[in-house]
Amino acid sequence: MSKERAVRRAVREAEQAKLRVRRDRREVRRTKRRLLLAKTKRLRPGRTGRIDRRSKGQRATIAAGVALGLLLIWTMVGSTALSIALSLLLVLTLPVLVVLAFDR
């Protein structure tokens, strides 16, 4: 009878040791993950994309400026080919103009 109890106790202790090792590994992983997250730069909630770098007013100003530029190009220029070329030039130079105008 006591031999059976000793065997059951040994099995139970072995299972508990396995669980303890698993728990320790999980805790080490959690600690490493927390340290890594603490080191990395976190974005503020709601501002995950690049488009949110500008305020709504700045985005509205950019959109209005582009619309006005396109309107002026297409109404003032007589040649369709030149209008297309100027429109492409406006679109391609827009990022530079935005950075020059609004970058902080």
Sequence and secondary structure as in RCSB ss.txt:
>XXXX:A:sequence
MSKERAVRRAVREAEQAKLRVRRDRREVRRTKRRLLLAKTKRLRPGRTGRIDRRSKGQRATIAAGVALGLLLIWT
MVGSTALSIALSLLLVLTLPVLVVLAFDR
>XXXX:A:secstr
 HHHHHHHHHHHHHHHHHHHHHHHHHHHHHHHHHHHHHHS    TT  SSGGGS HHHHHHHHHHHHHHHHHHHH
H   HHHHHHHHHHHHHHHHHHHHHHH  
